[in-house]
Amino acid sequence: MGEALREKQSYHLVIVKSTVIPGTTNKTVNLILAKSSSKTIGPKLGLCTNPEFLKEGTAINDTLHPDKIVIGANDKKSANTLRHLCTRFYGKNLPTVILTSPETA
């Protein structure tokens, strides 16, 4: 993904869409992304975590009708960009959105 973003000039947001060990987004994904894209997280590149809360056998329903959305971000632009995407996807059915750090998410 970092290699694909290397040539991009506009803002892009990378989202870790999985439940991972606290610290993985900032200490692992961020470092790999920075090295492979030659960019640092900032004005041109955002990084968030958005863990899944899926029960076995009901993943599709849980995705389409979550009781909450957790956004872990280090900066407002990344958080707002992901929140906007969620708002467009869920529309008037947007559940509670919890904004926090990647480690807490």
ZIGI-V521107 format. One line per field, one symbol per residue. ss: DSSP state (A for helix, B for strand, O for the rest). phi: phi as a letter, one per 20 degrees, with the letter a starting at -180 (. if undefined). psi: psi as a letter, one per 20 degrees, with the letter a starting at -180 (. if undefined). A space follows every 50 residues. Layout:
ss=???
phi=???
psi=???
This chain:
ss=OAAAAOOOOOOBBBBBOOOOOOOAAAAAAAAAAAAAAOOOOOOOBBBBBO OOOOOOOOAAAAAAOOOBBBBBBOOAAAAAAAAAAAAAAAAAAOOBBBBB OOOOO
phi=.fffegefdefcdddedbecfgofffedfgffffffdmcdfrfdbdbcdb fecdegncffffffcfeacdddbebffffffffffffffelfegfgddeb egfff
psi=ggghigiphrpqpppolqorppigghhfggggggghikqqpchipqprqm qqnpqpikggghghmqirppooqiqhggghghggggghgicijpappopa qhgh.
